[in-house]
Amino acid sequence: MTAAPPAIELVGIDKRFGAVHANKAISLVVPAGTIHGIVGENGAGKSTLMSILYGYYRADSGEIRIGGRTVDIAAPQDAIAAGIGMIHQHFMLVEDMTVLENVVLGVEGGWRLGPGLAAARAALARLGADYGLEIDPDAVVADLPVGLQQRVEILKALYRGADILILDEPTAVLTPQEAEKLFRILRALKREGKTVVLITHKLREILDVTDSVSVMRRGEIVATMPTRAATREALAEAMVGRKVVLRVDKAPRPPGEAVLEVRDLRVRDRAGHERVRGVSFAVRRGEIVGIAGVAGNGQSELLDALAGSAPLAGGRILFKGRDITDSPERTAEGLRALGLGHVPEDRHRQGLVTAFDASESAILGHHGEPRYNRGALLRRGAVLGDCDRLMGQFDIRPRAPRLTTALFSGGNQQKIVLAREMDRAPDLLLVGQPTRGVDIGAIEYIHRRLVELCDAGAAILMVSVELDEILALSDRILVMFAGRIAGELAAAEADERRIGLLMAGADAAAA
């Protein structure tokens, strides 16, 4: 009996973007009817490889075989015709349309819309029953929770005849419960003979749901193994090229006095919508308070208000015992002078000027200080000297203060921001998504530095969508849902299930 050909076979895929060699003669085989994981550091070439498979990019050389047949994929339409579907991290849906309208968009079945919609409705019912993807076809996408929106994306791909599904960081915006529902769907797809390629940085998910896993590093596949033979430690070491400590060493410590007190705080966005609705909490010296929640539930607006970059719609803020709600010092500059550090969620938009030299990015917000400022000119010696010192202390690579900020990796850009904000030993550090887009080796380092700062007596308020990070670092955990604090948990009593229920809006008693 002849063995079935692989669902996907990539042979010698090579791709350059100028001087960047993104994919280096990559060869990969994915058997049909399996779930294959691809992991790697930020910039390892994972997304480039999948973008070539889906037709967003064209390889400089190499061959793509689908089901044993060589195919030419020059555009996404070619990939769809070859039976490939891609579910993006940021969904490609028209929110004002219904589920049914989104699914048939672009494949309506002729100029008479009625028969096409009727056929699509029947097909959706069949797909929903087959794969556990049931959904109301007449629901407006904007009214659906994010987990169901992702379900619509999968239905779109299956409706177009996909036998191969590529999922790019599919759980980035899901609660743990929604993620588990997704994995049940992926297992059902596998049972029906579909092939799934899962790109994720969450090693536990790889171990939970895949049959095999490939590790990419610097544009190459450095390891492929059955998942049953893999461990988190082995995968992390293959990704980074060295041993990585995955646990956070954090000794218990008694907290001190309150550095930050927030009372019934309310914040509106630029459109006038209330995004923070009567939030109250405190952060004390020597403790890390983590704020968990699905993105978009008011965490970003809360951090901006506390950092002095957004107006308040109500409530009070006390910093080191002093009411600063209406103080002229409640600006980014004024709060910095009082002892507040801020690592923003989006380092590119708020934390760095990527066109500046690293030495200039390393003093943003402090550039007016006499140490760096001589009238209209910067004291270049002090700027370069301090940046070189920080690069040594925070292991920023390359140690090149004159190098343009944009040329550093995401992890090293994040270290520049952290070094700048932590160097002055702030009394309070606000940290938004401390390890977003950061390589696993840099995550280990960043976590250690945050714990060291806290051990030195600082108070830290951390917002993160990574539950592993929240659980590993926090002494107390606040969960935000729809602009409110849905619940508070001590680290010792917190787990993913309880946090996940609160993230989904369950009351604290139910969680």
C-alpha positions in Angstrom: 0.0 0.0 0.0 1.4 3.4 -1.0 1.8 5.9 1.8 -0.2 9.1 1.4 2.0 12.1 0.3 2.7 14.8 2.9 0.1 17.6 3.1 3.0 20.2 2.9 6.5 19.8 1.6 8.8 22.8 1.5 12.1 22.2 -0.3 15.0 24.7 -0.1 12.8 27.8 0.6 15.1 30.8 0.5 14.0 34.5 1.0 16.0 37.7 1.5 14.8 41.2 2.2 17.8 43.3 1.3 20.6 42.4 3.7 18.2 40.3 5.9 18.3 36.6 5.1 14.9 35.8 6.5 14.6 32.1 5.3 17.7 30.1 4.6 17.1 27.1 2.3 14.3 25.7 4.6 13.0 22.2 4.0 10.0 21.0 6.0 7.6 18.1 5.7 4.1 18.1 7.4 2.2 14.8 7.2 -1.5 15.0 6.3 -4.0 14.9 9.1 -1.6 16.2 11.8 -1.1 19.4 13.9 2.4 20.7 13.4 3.8 23.5 15.6 6.4 26.1 14.6 8.2 28.0 17.3 11.1 30.4 17.3 12.3 33.7 18.7 10.9 36.9 17.4 12.4 37.5 13.9 13.4 33.8 13.5 11.5 33.7 10.1 8.4 31.8 11.1 5.9 34.3 9.7 7.9 34.9 6.6 7.9 31.1 5.9 4.1 30.9 6.4 3.6 34.1 4.3 5.4 32.4 1.4 3.2 29.3 1.8 0.1 31.5 1.7 1.3 33.7 -1.2 1.9 37.0 0.6 5.6 36.7 -0.3 7.3 34.8 -3.2 10.4 32.8 -2.3 13.6 33.7 -4.1 14.2 30.0 -4.6 12.8 26.7 -3.5 9.8 24.5 -4.2 6.3 24.1 -2.5 4.5 20.8 -2.8 0.9 20.3 -1.6 -0.3 16.7 -1.4 2.7 15.6 -3.4 2.1 18.0 -6.2 4.4 21.0 -7.0 2.4 24.2 -6.9 3.2 27.8 -7.8 1.8 30.1 -5.1 2.2 33.7 -6.2 -0.8 35.2 -4.3 -3.3 34.2 -1.6 -5.7 33.2 -4.3 -3.3 30.5 -5.5 -3.0 29.2 -1.9 -6.8 29.1 -1.5 -7.0 27.2 -4.8 -4.5 24.7 -3.4 -6.6 24.2 -0.3 -4.7 26.4 2.1 -6.4 28.8 4.6 -4.8 31.2 7.0 -6.3 32.5 10.2 -4.5 35.7 11.2 -3.8 37.0 14.7 -5.7 40.1 13.8 -9.0 39.0 12.2 -9.8 39.9 8.6 -13.6 40.4 9.2 -16.1 43.2 8.3 -17.5 43.9 11.7 -20.8 45.5 10.4 -21.6 42.4 8.4 -23.2 39.1 9.7 -21.4 35.9 10.1 -23.0 34.5 6.9 -22.0 37.7 4.9 -18.4 37.5 6.1 -18.1 33.8 5.1 -19.4 34.3 1.6 -17.6 37.6 0.9 -15.8 37.3 -2.4 -17.3 33.8 -3.2 -21.0 34.8 -3.3 -21.8 32.3 -6.0 -23.0 34.5 -8.8 -24.9 37.8 -9.3 -28.1 36.3 -7.7 -27.3 36.6 -4.1 -30.2 34.7 -2.7 -29.4 31.2 -3.9 -25.7 31.7 -2.9 -26.6 32.7 0.6 -29.0 29.8 1.0 -26.4 27.3 -0.1 -23.8 29.0 2.2 -26.3 28.8 5.2 -26.7 25.1 4.7 -22.9 24.6 4.3 -22.3 26.5 7.5 -24.7 24.3 9.4 -22.9 21.2 8.1 -19.5 22.6 8.9 -20.6 23.6 12.4 -21.9 20.2 13.2 -18.9 18.4 11.7 -16.2 20.4 13.6 -17.9 21.9 16.7 -18.1 25.3 15.0 -21.7 26.1 15.6 -22.6 29.8 15.4 -25.6 31.9 14.5 -25.1 32.8 10.8 -27.2 36.0 11.3 -25.3 37.4 14.2 -23.4 40.7 13.5 -19.7 40.1 13.8 -19.2 43.2 15.9 -21.6 41.8 18.6 -19.6 38.5 18.9 -16.9 37.8 21.6 -13.5 37.4 20.2 -13.5 33.6 20.5 -16.5 33.4 18.2 -15.0 35.9 15.8 -12.1 33.6 15.4 -14.5 30.8 14.8 -15.9 32.8 11.9 -12.4 33.0 10.4 -12.0 29.2 10.6 -15.4 28.8 8.9 -14.4 31.2 6.2 -11.3 29.0 5.4 -13.3 25.7 5.5 -16.1 27.1 3.4 -13.5 27.9 0.7 -12.4 24.3 0.7 -9.3 24.5 2.9 -7.7 21.2 3.8 -4.7 22.9 5.4 -5.1 25.6 8.0 -2.3 28.0 9.2 -3.0 29.7 12.5 -0.7 32.6 13.5 -0.6 33.2 17.3 -4.3 32.2 17.5 -4.6 32.5 21.3 -3.1 36.0 21.7 -6.6 37.6 22.3 -8.4 34.6 23.9 -9.2 33.8 27.5 -7.9 30.4 28.7 -11.3 28.9 28.3 -11.7 30.2 24.8 -8.2 28.8 24.0 -9.2 25.4 25.2 -12.4 25.6 23.0 -10.1 26.4 20.0 -7.9 23.4 20.7 -10.9 21.1 20.8 -11.9 22.5 17.4 -8.3 21.9 16.1 -8.4 18.3 17.3 -11.8 17.8 15.6 -10.3 19.2 12.4 -7.4 16.7 12.7 -9.8 13.8 13.2 -11.6 14.7 10.0 -8.3 14.6 8.1 -7.4 18.3 8.0 -3.8 19.5 8.5 -3.0 22.3 10.9 0.1 24.5 11.2 0.2 26.3 14.5 2.6 29.3 15.0 2.8 30.3 18.6 5.4 31.4 21.2 3.5 29.6 24.0 5.4 26.4 24.5 2.8 24.9 26.7 0.3 25.1 23.9 2.7 23.4 21.5 3.1 20.6 24.0 -0.7 20.3 24.6 -2.1 20.3 21.1 0.5 19.4 18.4 1.8 16.1 17.0 5.2 17.4 16.0 7.1 20.7 16.3 9.8 22.5 14.3 12.1 25.1 16.0 13.3 28.0 13.9 16.4 30.1 14.7 17.9 32.9 12.6 16.0 31.9 9.5 16.7 28.1 9.7 14.9 25.1 11.1 17.3 23.8 13.7 15.1 21.0 15.1 12.0 19.0 14.2 10.7 16.4 16.6 7.6 14.5 17.7 5.9 16.5 20.4 5.9 13.5 22.8 9.7 13.7 22.8 9.8 17.5 23.5 10.0 19.5 26.7 9.6 23.2 27.4 13.3 23.3 28.4 14.5 21.5 25.2 12.4 23.7 22.9 13.5 26.9 24.7 17.1 25.9 24.4 16.8 25.1 20.7 15.1 28.5 20.1 17.7 30.5 21.9 20.8 28.4 21.4 21.5 28.2 25.1 19.9 26.9 28.3 17.1 29.1 29.5 15.7 29.3 33.0 11.9 29.3 32.6 11.0 29.8 36.2 11.0 33.1 38.1 12.9 33.0 41.4 10.9 35.3 43.6 11.1 35.1 47.4 8.0 36.2 49.4 8.4 39.7 50.9 6.2 41.8 53.2 4.8 44.8 51.3 5.4 48.3 52.7 3.3 51.5 52.6 1.1 52.4 49.6 2.9 54.2 46.8 -0.1 54.5 44.5 -3.8 54.7 45.6 -6.5 54.9 43.0 -10.0 55.7 44.0 -13.1 55.4 41.8 -11.0 56.3 38.7 -12.8 57.0 35.4 -11.2 57.5 32.0 -12.8 58.2 28.7 -11.2 57.6 25.3 -10.9 60.3 22.6 -14.4 59.5 21.3 -15.9 60.1 24.7 -16.6 56.5 25.6 -15.9 55.6 29.2 -13.2 52.9 29.1 -12.3 52.9 32.9 -15.3 52.7 35.1 -14.9 53.4 38.8 -11.6 51.5 39.4 -10.1 51.5 42.9 -6.9 49.7 44.2 -3.5 50.4 45.8 0.1 49.3 45.0 2.5 49.1 47.9 6.3 49.1 48.1 7.9 45.7 47.6 5.0 44.2 45.6 4.1 43.6 42.0 0.4 44.0 41.2 -0.5 42.4 37.9 -3.5 43.4 35.9 -4.9 40.6 33.7 -7.6 40.8 31.1 -8.2 40.4 27.4 -6.9 43.4 25.5 -9.4 46.2 25.1 -11.0 46.1 28.6 -9.6 49.4 29.8 -6.1 48.4 30.8 -4.3 50.6 28.3 -6.4 53.7 29.2 -5.8 53.1 32.9 -2.0 53.0 32.4 -2.1 56.1 30.2 -4.1 58.0 32.9 -1.7 56.9 35.7 1.3 57.9 33.6 -0.1 61.4 33.1 -0.7 61.1 29.4 -4.5 60.9 29.5 -7.1 63.1 31.2 -9.4 61.8 34.0 -13.2 61.8 33.8 -13.5 61.3 37.6 -11.9 59.8 40.7 -8.7 60.5 42.6 -5.0 59.5 42.3 -2.7 59.5 45.3 1.1 59.1 44.8 3.2 58.6 47.8 0.4 59.8 50.0 -0.2 63.0 48.1 -3.3 63.8 46.1 -2.1 64.6 42.6 -5.4 64.4 40.8 -5.6 68.0 39.9 -1.9 68.9 40.4 0.0 70.5 37.6 2.6 67.8 38.3 0.2 65.1 36.9 2.0 65.1 33.5 4.5 62.6 32.1 7.3 65.0 32.9 6.0 66.0 36.3 5.4 62.4 37.5 8.8 61.3 36.3 10.3 64.0 38.5 8.3 62.7 41.5 9.7 59.2 41.0 7.4 57.4 38.5 8.8 55.2 35.7 6.7 54.1 32.7 7.3 51.3 30.3 4.5 51.8 27.8 2.6 49.0 26.1 3.7 50.0 22.6 7.4 50.7 22.7 7.4 52.0 19.1 4.6 54.5 19.4 5.3 55.7 23.0 8.6 54.4 24.2 11.2 55.0 21.5 11.9 57.1 18.4 13.2 54.4 16.2 15.0 56.8 13.9 17.1 58.1 16.8 20.4 56.6 17.9 20.1 54.2 20.8 21.9 56.8 23.0 19.1 59.3 22.2 16.3 56.8 22.8 17.9 56.0 26.1 17.4 59.5 27.5 13.9 60.2 26.1 12.0 62.1 28.8 15.2 63.0 30.6 16.8 64.9 27.7 16.1 68.3 29.4 18.1 67.5 32.5 21.3 69.6 32.9 23.4 66.5 32.7 22.4 66.0 29.1 21.4 69.5 28.0 23.5 72.5 27.2 21.1 75.1 25.9 20.1 74.0 22.4 22.8 71.2 22.3 23.1 67.8 23.9 26.2 66.9 26.0 27.1 64.1 23.7 29.8 62.6 26.0 27.3 62.2 28.9 24.6 60.8 26.6 26.9 58.2 25.0 28.6 57.3 28.3 25.4 56.7 30.1 24.0 54.7 27.2 27.1 52.5 27.1 26.8 51.9 30.9 23.1 50.9 30.6 23.9 48.6 27.7 26.5 46.8 29.8 24.2 46.6 32.9 21.1 45.4 30.9 22.9 43.2 28.4 21.7 45.2 25.4 23.2 43.9 22.2 25.0 45.1 20.2 26.6 47.4 22.7 26.6 50.2 20.2 25.1 53.5 21.5 25.4 55.2 18.1 23.4 52.5 16.3 20.0 53.5 15.1 17.3 52.2 17.5 15.3 50.6 14.6 18.2 48.2 13.9 18.0 46.5 17.3 15.9 43.4 17.8 12.5 43.8 19.6 13.9 42.3 22.8 16.9 44.7 22.8 14.6 47.7 22.1 12.5 46.7 25.1 15.6 46.5 27.2 16.5 50.1 26.1 13.1 51.3 27.5 13.4 49.2 30.7 17.0 50.4 31.3 15.9 54.0 30.9 13.0 53.7 33.2 14.6 51.5 35.9 18.0 53.2 36.0 16.7 56.0 38.3 15.3 53.6 40.8 11.6 54.8 40.6 9.3 54.5 43.5 6.6 53.3 41.2 7.1 51.5 37.9 4.1 51.2 35.5 4.8 48.4 33.0 2.6 47.6 30.0 3.2 44.3 28.3 6.8 43.9 29.5 7.7 41.1 27.2 5.4 41.7 24.1 7.3 40.6 21.0 10.3 39.7 23.0 12.5 36.6 22.6 12.4 33.9 25.3 15.9 34.6 26.4 15.2 38.3 26.9 11.9 37.4 28.8 14.0 35.5 31.3 16.2 38.6 31.8 13.4 41.2 32.0 11.6 39.1 34.6 14.7 38.9 36.7 15.3 42.7 36.6 11.7 43.5 37.5 11.9 41.2 40.6 15.2 42.9 41.6 13.6 46.3 41.4 10.8 45.2 43.5 13.1 43.6 46.0 14.9 47.0 46.3 11.6 48.5 47.5 9.8 49.8 44.4 6.1 49.3 43.7 5.3 47.8 40.3 2.0 47.8 38.5 2.1 45.5 35.5 -0.4 45.0 32.7 0.0 41.8 30.7 -2.1 39.6 28.5 0.3 36.7 29.2 -1.2 34.7 32.1 2.0 32.8 32.6 3.7 36.1 33.2 1.0 37.4 35.5 1.1 34.2 37.6 4.9 34.1 37.7 5.6 37.7 38.8 2.5 39.0 40.6 2.0 39.2 44.4 -1.6 40.2 43.8 -3.7 40.0 40.6 -6.4 42.3 39.5 -8.6 41.2 36.6 -10.2 43.8 34.4 -13.4 43.2 32.4 -15.4 46.0 30.5 -13.5 48.7 32.3 -14.0 47.5 35.8 -12.1 45.4 38.3 -13.9 42.0 38.0 -12.0 40.5 40.9 -8.8 40.5 43.0 -6.8 37.4 43.8 -3.7 36.7 45.9 -1.0 35.0 43.9 -1.2 32.0 46.1 -4.9 31.4 45.3 -4.8 32.3 41.6 -4.8 29.9 38.7 -5.6 30.1 35.0 -9.2 28.8 35.4 -10.2 31.4 38.0 -8.5 34.2 36.2 -10.0 33.1 32.9 -13.5 33.2 34.3 -13.0 36.7 35.6 -11.6 37.7 32.3 -14.8 36.5 30.7 -17.0 38.6 33.0 -17.9 35.9 35.6 -18.5 37.3 39.1 -15.8 36.8 41.7 -17.9 34.3 43.7 -18.4 32.1 40.6 -14.7 32.2 39.8 
